[in-house]
Amino acid sequence: MSASAVPASAGAGTDGGAHVGTRDGACPDAVGTVSYGPSTPVDLTVTLQRLAHGRFDPTQQRTPDGALWRTTRPPSGPATLRLVQRGTHRVDASAWGPGAAEALASVPELLGDRDDPSSFSPLRADLHDAHRRHSGLRVPRTGRVLEALVPAVLEQRVIASTAFSAWRWLLDRHGEPAPGPAPAGMRVVPDAHGWLGVPEWDFHRAGVDPRRARTVLACARVAGRLEEAVTMTPEDAARRLQAVPGVGVWTAAEVAQRALGDADAVSVGDYHLAKGVGWALVGRRVDDATMLELLAPWRPHRYRVIRLLELTGRAFAPRRGPRLTVQDHRRG
């Protein structure tokens, strides 16, 4: 798949619809506005759905007008993106802030321009149907490793609501307000220096235990080296990430799915994933090893299969037994 974003002031494309230029709906106070016109359908909502860490993630919000807002921090500085679906082959983007130009340039990859599902063979009727109904699903590539890595570390071995709350708490106090007319409360993640400046007691107040706090700081110290993972093969990127103490297979896969656009990354070690995949594919709960065996026929699209199962609602085994205990690390 090949497509690009072009300035909104440009004329309409002449290469079969791969490029689109328009002023419709452009934000006049934005630093820049572009239209992304892929040659194959893209669904803004399902493609970016898993980039949000909880419903109230301060880095990604949807407004009643249907726009999806995101913040990011490329090397040139903080930026806010406003993305609007105009059709199955068009998404308009506006940006604000010092990093606006870089943020706009990243829109094609953010919406899956590097993701190529053409070699994906569903093999099963249920997956064929899901693939047809969600033909606009793409695996996004943000290109921002630390932005994906910190929330993944916060989500290690705790229930999701605890991690999401910690993420919001830390960004509220150590992030910065989103540039431009972003929805109230949106924040831009700290850079590596900013994370290193978070005092131990603030991690504690956010409900982050010392082990996860140490891992966040260890990642921030070598952030430059970790960002190089975007230029590596999936295998080398995983090794680079896992060289940091506290970053394991699960965390590296979570980063690969978001920052690197890896359609084959599987979050081995997830508390629920193997059970859900087993239930969807063979009607029973399985362990990680069996899950990988079940997913093997779909290489290099195993994560794509997981997303399709999630979107159909079938990747969730019936709950039985005790739930994970909510641990409050702020006490004691």
N, C-alpha and C positions, 0 to 999 in steps of 0.2 A: 504494500500500500504506500502511496506517495501523495502527499498533499502538503500545503503550506498555508500559513497565515499571511494575509496581505493587508496593507493599510486600507482603512475604510474609504479613503478618498480615491482609491484606485478604481479603474473600470472593471466591468464584469470579465471573468476569465473566458478564454477562447479555446481551452484544451479539454473540452468534454465535461466541464463542470468541476474540475479538480480545484479550481480557485474561484472565490467569490469576493467581489468588492461591493460595499454598500455604505450608505450613510443612515439607513433606516434604524431608528432606535439608538443611534450613537449618543454618548454622553458628552455634551459640549465642554464640560469642565475636566474631562479625563485627560491625562497626559498623552494617551494614545488609544486608538480604537482599531481593531482589525477584525476581519471575518475569516473563519476557518471553514474551508469547503472540501471535505474529503471526498474521494471518488466512491467510497462505500459508506453505508449508514453509520452514524455514531449517535449513541444515546447518552446525553450529558449526565443524566441522573444516575443511571446504573454504572456508568464508567467511573464516576468519581465518588460513588457511594461509600466505598470502603476507605477513602482517604480521611473521612471524618472519624474522630475518636469520640463517639458518643453524640447524642442528639444535640447537645448544646456546646459542641466544640467551638471555642472562640476563634479558630482559624478557618472554619468553613461553615457557612450558614446559607439557608435558602429563604428568600423573602416572598411575601404574598404575591408579588407580581411574576413569580416564576424564575427570577434570576438566582443564580448560584454565585455566592461570593466566597473568595478564597484569599488568604494572605500567605505571603512567602517572603523569604529573605535570600535572594540571589546575591552574588558577590558585590553588585553595585548598590545594594541597600534594600530596605523594606519596600514592599509593594502590595497593593490590593488589586485583585482581579474581579471583575464582574462578568459572568458568563451567561449568555442567554441563548437557548435553543430556538432557532428560527425555522427549522425543518430537519428532516432526517439527514440532510447533507449540508447543514450550515449551522455554525455556532458563532455568534458575535461576542467579542471580548473587548472590554475597556479596562484600563489600568491607571493607577495613581501611585505616586511615590517615587523616590530615587531609583528604585529597581524596576520601574514600570516597563522600560524597553525590553529588559531581559525577561520579565514575566510574560510579556506579549509574545516574544520570540519562542517561549517554551510551550505555548498553547497547543501546537500540533502534537508534540510528544505527550503532553499532559492528557490529551484526548485520544491517545493510542495510535498516533501516526506510525510508530515503529512496530506496533503489534500487528502480526500477520496471521489471521486465523484461517487463511486459505488452505493450509495443509491439515486442518482439524477435521477428523472423521468421527462423528458422534458414536457410531457403532451400535447404539441402542436406540430404540424408538423413542423412549422418554427424553433422552438427551437430544435427539434430532429435533423433537418438537420444541424443547427449551431453546435450542440454538436458533431455530427459525423464529420463535416468538421474541427472542432477545437478540436479534441480529445486530443491534447497535452496541452491544457490549464490547468494550475494548479494555485491554489491560493498560492502565495509565503509567506514565513514566514521569515523575516530577523532577528527577535529576538532583534532588536535594537529600543527601544521605542523612545528615544529622537531624534534619526536620522529621524524618521518618523513624530514626533510631531512638531518639529520646522517648517518645510516647510508647514505642514498642518495649523499651526497658521498663517503663512504668507499669506496663500491662503484664509483666512476668509474674506468674504464680499468685495472682490475686484476681478477684472477681472484677468484671469489666467496670461496674459502677464505681468501685473504689479507685481504679486507675484513671477513669475519666474525670472524677472529681479532683484528683491530684493534679492532672494535666491542666484543668481550668484554674485551679488555685495558683499554681506556679506561674502560668501565663498572665494571670490578673496582676500579679505582683512583680514579675520580672520580664514580661514581654513589654511591648510598647503599643500604643493605640494604632489601629490600622489607618494608613493614609487614605485621604479622600472621603467620600460620603458613605462609608461602609456602615452596615447595621450597628447599632449601639452594642458595645461590649466586645467587638471583635478586636483581636490582638495579633501582633506579629511575634513569632517565636524569637527568643534571644539567639544571638550568634554564639559561637563557641566560647568567646570571652565572657559573654553574659551568663552562660550556664556555669562557668567556673566561678563566677561571682556570687552564686546562690549560696547563702550560708547554710551550714549543717542544720540549724534549728528551723529554717524554712522548709527544708525537705521533711523534717519531723512534723512540722505543723500541717503540711500538706498530706500527711499520712503515708509518706514514703519511708520504708525501712532503710536502715543503714546500708544493707547490701545493694539494693537498687540505686540508692543515692551515690554510692561509690562507683557503680558502673556508669551512671550518667556522667560523672566527672571524668572518669577514665576515657570515655568516648570523646568528651569535649577536648581533652588534652591532645588527642591525636586526630582531631577532626579533619585537618588538611589531608592526612593520609587516607582517612576513610572516604572522603569525597572522591578520591581517585577511583573508587570502585565503579563509578559510572562509565569508565573507559575499559573495564576489564571484562573477561569472560565470566559467566555466572559462577563457575567453579572457583576462579581466582578471587572474585568479589566475595564469595562466601568465606574463603580462607582469610581474606584481609579483615573482614568484619569479626570473625570468630577469634582472631588473634588478640582481641581486647578481652581481658578478664571479665567474666560476667555476661558476655555475649555468646550465646549458643546457637544451635541449629534453628530453633524456633524463631528467635529474634532476628537472625540473619535472613530467614525466609520472609518474615513480615516486612523487612526493609526492601528485599528484592521485589516483592509484589508491588510496592508503592514507588520507591525511588528509582528502581532499575527497570521496571516494566517487564519483569520475568514471568511469562505465562506458564512456566513449569514449576515454580517454587511452591513447595508444600510445607506447611507449618507443622512439622513433626514435633510431637510433644505437647500439642494443644490438648487441653482438658476435655474438650467436646468434639473436636474435629473427626477423629477416627471413628468414634461411635456414630456420628451423623453420616459420614460417608458410607460406612458399613451398612447402616440402616437403609440408606437410599439405594445402594447398589445390590445388596444381597439380602436385605430384610433382617439383619441382625447386627448387634454391636460387635466391633472388631477392635484389635489393638493397632498400634502404629505400623508394625511390620506387615500385618495383613492388609491394612489400608494401602500401603505402598504397592503391594502385589496387585491389589484390585485396580489401582490407578495406572499401573505400568503400561497397559496397552495404549494409553493416550499421550505418552511422551511425544513431543515436548509441550503438551497442553494440559498438564495435570491441574494447575491452578485454574485454568479456564473451566475445566470440568467442575471443580469445586464451586466456582462462582455460579455456574449454571444451576447446579443442584441447590445452592442457597436461594437463588432467585425463584425457583419453583417451590421453595418451602419444604423440600424433601430431605435436606441435609441436617435434620434435627431429630435425633432419636428421642422417643418418649422418655420423659424424665422419671427416674426411679432412684430411690435411695436418698441420702442426705445431700443437701446443697453445700457448696463450698462455704466455709465460715468467713464472715466479714471480719477482718482483723483491723483493729484500730491501733496503729503504731504511734499515735500521739499520746497514748496513755503510758504511765509508768516512767 
